[in-house]
Structures are given as structure tokens and as C-alpha cells.
Amino acid sequence: MPHDRYDCSPGCPVEATLEMIGGKWKGVALYHLLDGPLRFNELKRRLSDVTQRMLTRQLRELEASDLVQRTVYAEVPPRVDYRLTAKGETLRPIILAMKEWGEAHADMPYSRLTIAKPKPAESRAATASSTSLFRFHRAIQG
């Protein structure tokens, strides 16, 4: 459950960051928006495994965190695009560092890459985090 404040312990700022950018597709969506605004369908094409419902949800959460701006143009048919806000732009070095880390440490083909099953003592959050990193790396590779 999210905290109201994130000054509770040394790890709280990390938790706050993960709450804002964590999720199955948020990191990958942010990565693709680093190059500039994208329309919804273009973003969906780049994240080929995401459902429309999930992408919409993740983008709404990013918008609520003021990381992404949604612009609706008064045209027929309506046009909507997404872009990073100034706050979202501050994530650029973090997203690029994650990409570099993934390139350096996920060097085997994905058909052979397996994520180890968690030990009973491991939390679901740790498993979700490693799965998100795997999806992030897979999506940015093409």
C-alpha cells in the first residue's frame, strides 16, 4: 500500500520512485517517449505484447504522477498524443541507465532466457520487479 509520505526510512524514496515508474509497461512506455511525442497506437505498436486496456491504465497512472502529458486535439477523427513532462524528462538518465544495464546483463537470447522461480522466502514484489525489468529490456530491444 502506498505511503502518504516517503521520508519514513532510507529506502522510502526508492519505493516512491518504483510506485511511479513500476508496473508492467511504464518503464518501456517512458523509454519510447524519450524520443518525443507518440500517438497512442504508435506507442501500442512499439509495445507489441501490451493490451489496449493495460496500456491505457499505465499511461493514466503516468499522467496522474505528472510524468506524461496527454494532449487531445480537436480534430475529426480525434487525435491524442503522449509526451514526457518536465518531471518525466528528469527520468531520462535513469531509463537510459536501465537500458544499458539490460544490454550488459541480459546477453542471452530471450528464447533461452528464463527467470528463476522465486524461493518461498522471496516476496511477490521482488518477482514482479524482475519480471518488469525483463519486459522492459525485451521491449526496448525491438
trRosetta pair geometry for C-beta under 8 A, 3 or more apart (Angstrom, degrees):
i j d omega theta_ij theta_ji phi_ij phi_ji
2 19 5.7 93 -108 -141 105 151
3 6 5.8 132 79 -78 131 63
3 8 6.3 -125 -144 -9 157 136
3 12 6.7 -38 34 -147 160 111
3 15 7.2 67 4 110 119 132
3 16 7.6 -69 50 -79 109 89
5 8 6.5 124 97 -42 90 90
5 12 7.8 9 124 175 63 147
6 12 4.1 168 -171 150 70 108
6 13 5.6 110 146 -82 122 48
6 15 6.7 -167 -134 71 109 97
6 16 4.1 -11 -106 -52 160 131
7 12 6.3 -141 -65 81 10 151
8 12 4.8 125 44 -72 81 144
9 12 5.2 126 52 -28 64 98
10 13 7.9 -50 176 20 40 96
11 14 5.2 -56 -166 40 64 115
11 15 6.0 68 138 -25 83 102
12 15 5.3 -53 -146 36 38 115
12 16 6.3 42 155 -23 68 101
13 16 5.4 -48 -147 33 35 115
13 17 6.5 38 153 -20 64 102
14 17 5.7 -52 -151 35 33 112
14 18 6.4 29 153 -15 65 107
15 18 5.8 -57 -146 40 31 109
15 19 6.4 36 153 -24 64 104
16 19 5.7 -52 -150 31 31 113
16 20 6.7 23 154 -14 63 106
17 20 5.9 -63 -155 38 32 106
17 21 6.2 -19 167 22 70 108
18 21 6.7 -73 -127 59 28 77
18 22 4.2 38 176 -42 71 125
18 129 7.3 -30 -147 -108 133 111
19 22 6.2 -20 -87 28 16 113
20 26 8.0 -179 136 163 49 153
20 62 7.8 87 176 -116 75 58
20 65 4.5 133 -142 -153 97 153
20 67 6.5 128 170 -40 110 137
21 26 5.2 -175 -166 122 49 126
21 27 5.7 75 165 -78 100 77
21 30 6.5 -24 -139 -17 107 155
21 62 7.9 55 -107 -107 58 93
21 67 7.3 146 -83 -113 85 170
21 91 6.7 149 -87 -134 144 145
21 94 7.9 139 38 115 176 137
22 26 6.6 54 88 46 14 136
22 27 7.8 8 -110 -38 28 103
22 128 7.8 62 178 128 117 111
22 129 7.1 -52 -134 -104 118 78
22 132 6.3 -26 -156 -148 73 176
23 26 4.2 77 58 -10 112 113
23 27 7.7 168 62 -10 73 77
23 58 5.5 163 132 -121 143 103
23 61 6.8 126 -51 79 163 153
23 132 6.8 114 82 -122 20 131
24 50 7.4 150 117 -108 116 100
24 54 6.7 -31 69 178 134 130
24 58 7.1 -103 61 -80 80 135
24 131 7.8 -35 -114 120 78 103
24 132 6.1 -128 -111 -109 34 85
24 135 6.0 -12 -169 81 72 167
25 28 5.4 -65 -158 48 60 109
25 29 5.5 63 145 -27 87 105
25 47 5.8 63 -147 -161 120 151
25 50 5.1 52 -95 -100 151 138
25 54 6.4 107 4 138 138 107
25 55 6.2 -73 111 -101 160 66
25 58 4.7 -99 73 -55 102 176
25 135 7.2 -77 -84 134 58 133
25 139 7.7 106 -132 -62 76 167
26 29 5.7 -58 -145 37 29 110
26 30 6.2 29 157 -18 65 107
26 58 5.1 -149 -70 -169 74 110
26 61 6.9 -69 -91 86 124 118
26 62 5.8 162 -138 -68 100 110
27 30 5.7 -55 -148 37 30 112
27 31 6.4 36 151 -25 64 104
27 95 6.7 170 -163 -122 80 91
27 98 6.6 -79 -170 114 130 164
27 132 6.7 103 13 163 130 104
27 133 8.0 -2 63 -100 165 48
27 136 4.4 -22 98 -109 128 127
28 31 5.4 -47 -149 30 35 117
28 32 6.6 29 155 -14 65 102
28 46 8.0 -177 154 124 103 100
28 47 5.7 117 118 -102 130 112
28 135 6.7 -85 -35 130 135 88
28 136 5.1 -157 -61 -124 87 61
28 139 4.0 16 -137 87 140 151
28 140 6.4 -144 -129 -48 85 83
29 32 6.0 -58 -151 38 32 106
29 33 6.3 25 153 -15 65 111
29 43 6.3 39 -134 -171 89 122
29 47 6.7 -25 -75 -49 76 145
29 55 7.3 142 -85 -146 130 86
29 58 6.1 154 -8 123 150 125
29 59 6.5 -142 -173 -82 160 80
29 62 6.8 -126 97 -34 134 159
29 68 7.6 -24 132 -78 119 149
29 82 7.8 -29 176 119 111 150
30 33 5.7 -62 -145 41 31 109
30 34 7.1 56 151 -46 62 86
30 62 7.1 -171 -69 -129 94 141
30 67 6.9 -40 -102 153 115 127
30 68 7.6 -120 -94 -66 76 108
30 84 7.1 76 -146 -94 75 110
30 88 6.7 -150 -134 -166 101 104
30 91 6.0 -42 180 106 140 142
30 95 5.5 -140 118 -95 111 141
31 34 5.9 -33 -167 -6 35 116
31 95 5.2 -176 -88 -180 73 124
31 98 8.0 -105 -80 77 117 117
31 99 6.7 124 -129 -67 127 118
31 136 7.2 127 -22 -163 141 91
31 139 7.5 135 59 103 139 109
31 140 5.3 -65 146 -92 158 116
32 35 7.0 -52 -179 24 45 103
32 38 6.3 -12 135 -14 108 158
32 43 6.1 142 103 -129 143 79
32 46 5.0 114 -117 118 150 156
32 47 7.4 -110 -16 -43 150 95
32 140 8.0 -151 -58 -103 77 77
33 36 7.4 -121 -167 75 52 16
33 37 7.4 15 -144 -109 86 30
33 38 6.2 -114 -97 11 72 109
33 43 7.6 8 -64 -108 89 119
33 68 6.7 -80 -136 -114 176 104
33 82 6.3 -74 -104 118 128 98
33 83 6.3 157 -165 -141 111 35
33 84 5.0 137 133 -44 117 90
33 88 7.2 -31 109 153 133 138
34 84 7.1 40 -93 -29 40 143
34 92 6.0 117 -129 -120 109 87
34 95 6.3 -160 -65 94 131 145
34 96 7.6 116 -130 -60 162 93
36 83 6.8 -32 -180 -122 46 102
37 71 7.6 -26 -140 30 139 124
37 81 4.5 50 170 154 116 129
37 82 6.5 162 -150 78 74 36
37 83 3.9 -43 -89 -73 86 105
38 42 4.6 -131 -171 89 99 117
38 43 4.6 120 116 -59 130 91
38 46 7.6 -45 -163 5 160 138
38 81 6.3 168 87 -155 23 90
38 82 5.9 -22 63 58 74 87
38 83 7.7 143 14 -78 58 61
39 42 4.7 88 58 9 80 106
39 43 7.0 -151 91 -6 39 89
39 79 6.7 -67 -117 -167 118 87
39 80 6.6 107 -147 80 75 58
39 81 5.0 -59 -85 -98 56 80
39 82 7.8 126 -123 12 14 77
40 43 5.8 -63 -154 38 29 110
40 44 6.2 28 152 -20 67 108
40 55 7.5 125 -165 125 89 128
40 56 7.9 21 -148 -87 126 78
40 59 7.8 -69 -117 -34 92 172
40 80 5.6 27 -24 85 112 108
40 81 7.6 -135 -28 -106 63 37
40 82 7.0 90 -77 -14 62 111
41 44 5.3 -50 -143 37 35 115
41 45 6.4 42 154 -24 65 100
42 45 5.7 -48 -150 31 32 113
42 46 6.7 29 152 -16 62 105
43 46 5.8 -58 -153 36 33 110
43 47 6.5 3 156 8 68 108
43 55 6.8 149 115 -170 109 134
43 59 7.8 85 116 -79 158 130
43 82 6.4 7 -45 43 152 128
44 47 6.1 -70 -143 56 31 90
44 50 6.6 -124 -139 77 70 105
44 52 6.5 2 -120 -98 142 70
44 55 5.6 -120 -96 -3 87 176
45 48 6.7 9 -173 -83 38 75
46 139 7.3 73 145 -179 78 99
47 50 4.3 9 130 7 115 124
47 55 6.5 147 78 -97 138 120
47 139 5.6 2 -117 -143 73 131
48 139 8.0 180 23 -124 75 84
49 135 7.7 -118 71 -146 136 106
49 139 7.7 -113 28 -88 105 99
50 54 5.2 -129 -168 84 89 116
50 55 4.7 95 136 -59 130 99
50 58 7.8 -66 -155 15 140 140
51 54 4.6 89 55 9 86 102
51 55 6.9 -158 86 -5 42 86
52 55 5.9 -58 -146 39 29 108
52 56 6.2 32 156 -21 64 108
53 56 5.8 -57 -150 35 27 112
53 57 6.4 27 154 -19 63 108
54 57 5.6 -55 -149 36 32 113
54 58 6.2 29 156 -17 67 107
55 58 5.8 -55 -144 39 31 108
55 59 6.1 30 157 -17 66 108
56 59 5.9 -59 -146 39 27 109
56 60 6.3 29 155 -21 63 107
57 60 5.8 -56 -150 34 28 112
57 61 6.6 27 153 -17 63 105
58 61 5.7 -55 -152 35 33 111
58 62 6.4 32 151 -17 65 105
59 62 5.5 -53 -146 38 35 112
59 63 6.2 38 152 -21 66 105
59 68 6.2 -93 -157 97 73 155
59 70 7.0 92 156 -77 113 117
59 82 6.1 -87 -147 -105 124 151
60 63 5.5 -53 -147 37 32 114
60 64 6.3 34 152 -21 65 105
61 64 5.5 -50 -145 35 33 113
61 65 6.5 26 154 -12 63 107
62 65 5.8 -59 -148 42 31 108
62 67 4.6 -83 -170 69 82 110
62 68 4.0 43 125 9 114 120
62 88 7.5 55 178 -103 106 123
63 66 7.5 34 179 -78 35 29
63 67 7.5 -96 -72 52 22 67
63 68 5.1 -65 -73 78 63 91
63 69 7.1 104 -124 -108 87 22
63 70 5.4 -16 -104 -14 139 109
65 68 8.0 52 62 16 88 78
65 87 8.0 -143 134 115 78 135
66 85 5.6 -70 169 57 70 163
66 87 5.1 48 122 45 98 149
66 88 7.6 -145 131 -40 55 87
67 84 6.9 -44 165 -142 65 74
67 85 6.1 -156 -168 32 15 105
67 87 5.9 -95 -98 102 52 100
67 88 3.9 105 -174 -89 63 94
67 91 6.8 25 -147 -10 116 140
68 82 5.4 -2 -179 -170 117 105
68 83 7.0 151 -156 77 69 29
68 84 6.3 -54 -104 -105 60 42
68 85 6.5 -135 -81 -13 7 90
68 88 5.7 90 -65 -83 50 153
69 82 7.0 155 77 -153 47 54
69 83 5.3 -20 57 64 97 82
69 84 7.5 35 12 123 87 10
69 85 5.0 113 -37 -72 99 87
69 88 7.9 -130 -13 5 78 139
70 80 6.4 -6 -172 -171 93 105
70 81 7.7 169 -151 87 50 35
70 82 5.7 -21 -99 -99 65 78
71 80 6.9 161 82 -153 49 55
71 81 5.4 -11 57 59 99 80
71 82 7.7 180 18 -82 75 29
71 83 7.2 12 -4 11 115 106
72 78 6.3 -14 -165 -175 95 114
72 79 7.5 147 -158 82 48 48
72 80 5.1 -18 -101 -100 68 86
73 78 6.9 155 70 -164 66 62
73 79 4.3 -7 48 65 118 98
73 80 7.3 -157 13 -75 77 36
73 81 7.8 33 -19 3 109 94
74 78 7.6 -30 -123 -119 28 82
75 78 6.2 135 65 -118 69 32
75 79 5.2 14 48 3 127 102
84 88 3.5 -146 -160 104 87 125
84 89 5.1 121 130 -60 128 68
84 91 7.7 -138 -145 45 130 105
85 88 4.5 103 43 5 67 103
85 89 7.1 -118 97 -8 40 85
86 89 5.6 -46 -152 27 33 117
86 90 7.3 42 148 -27 59 94
87 90 5.9 -44 -165 16 38 114
88 91 5.8 -48 -171 20 47 114
89 92 5.7 -4 -175 -28 56 112
91 94 5.0 -65 -163 47 65 115
91 95 5.4 64 140 -26 92 104
92 95 6.1 -58 -142 37 25 106
92 96 6.2 18 163 -11 64 111
93 96 5.8 -58 -141 44 30 108
93 97 6.0 36 156 -24 65 107
94 97 5.7 -54 -147 35 28 112
94 98 6.5 31 152 -20 62 103
95 98 5.7 -52 -152 33 32 113
95 99 6.6 35 148 -21 63 103
96 99 5.4 -48 -149 33 37 115
96 100 6.4 38 152 -18 66 103
97 100 5.7 -51 -147 38 34 111
97 101 6.2 36 153 -21 65 105
98 101 5.6 -52 -145 36 31 113
98 102 6.3 34 154 -20 64 106
98 133 7.3 -132 -165 -132 109 90
98 136 6.4 -36 147 137 128 145
99 102 5.8 -56 -150 37 29 112
99 103 6.4 29 153 -19 64 106
99 137 7.6 148 -127 -112 50 69
99 140 5.6 -110 -118 138 103 163
100 103 5.7 -54 -148 36 32 111
100 104 6.3 24 156 -14 65 110
101 104 5.9 -63 -149 41 30 108
101 105 5.9 -12 167 12 68 118
102 105 6.5 -76 -129 52 22 86
102 106 5.1 -19 -170 19 69 121
102 133 6.9 -169 -90 176 106 89
102 136 6.8 -139 -73 102 151 95
102 137 3.5 -170 -161 -107 138 114
102 140 7.2 103 79 57 152 127
102 141 8.0 -127 132 -48 126 105
103 106 7.3 -44 -89 49 13 84
103 107 7.9 55 170 -83 43 76
103 137 7.8 -174 -51 -144 49 106
104 107 7.5 -35 169 -54 23 104
106 113 6.7 25 -163 -118 95 146
106 134 7.4 150 -115 -121 145 65
106 137 5.1 77 41 154 159 161
108 112 5.2 -86 153 83 119 113
108 113 5.4 153 86 -72 102 85
109 112 5.2 73 70 18 85 99
109 113 6.9 -147 100 -22 39 91
110 113 4.9 -48 -134 25 42 119
110 138 5.9 78 -106 -113 145 107
113 134 7.4 169 137 -144 132 114
115 130 6.0 144 -151 128 126 118
115 131 6.5 65 -165 -88 177 71
115 134 6.0 -74 -67 -58 128 156
118 122 3.8 -121 -169 72 111 135
118 123 8.0 -102 -172 56 151 22
118 124 7.9 -160 37 -95 169 40
118 126 6.8 124 -118 87 130 107
118 127 4.7 -74 -46 -75 136 118
119 122 5.0 104 54 -10 71 102
122 126 5.1 -102 -174 67 99 136
122 127 6.4 102 132 -46 121 94
123 126 5.0 105 60 1 80 97
123 127 7.3 -146 100 1 49 86
124 127 5.6 -58 -153 41 39 112
124 128 6.0 41 150 -22 71 106
125 128 5.6 -53 -144 37 31 112
125 129 6.3 35 154 -23 64 105
126 129 5.7 -53 -149 33 30 114
126 130 6.6 24 156 -13 64 104
127 130 6.1 -56 -148 38 31 104
127 131 6.2 30 154 -17 65 109
128 131 5.7 -57 -146 40 30 112
128 132 6.2 35 154 -23 65 106
129 132 5.7 -52 -148 33 29 112
129 133 6.6 29 154 -17 63 103
130 133 5.7 -50 -149 36 35 112
130 134 6.4 40 151 -22 64 103
131 134 5.5 -51 -150 34 34 115
131 135 6.4 31 153 -15 66 104
132 135 5.8 -54 -147 39 32 108
132 136 6.1 38 152 -24 65 105
133 136 5.4 -50 -144 34 32 116
133 137 6.3 29 158 -16 65 104
134 137 6.1 -58 -150 38 27 106
134 138 6.2 26 154 -18 64 110
135 138 5.6 -56 -143 39 31 112
135 139 6.1 29 159 -20 66 109
136 139 6.1 -62 -149 37 24 108
136 140 6.5 11 161 -10 63 110
137 140 6.2 -63 -145 40 29 102
137 141 6.3 29 158 -22 64 111
138 141 6.0 -62 -152 33 27 112
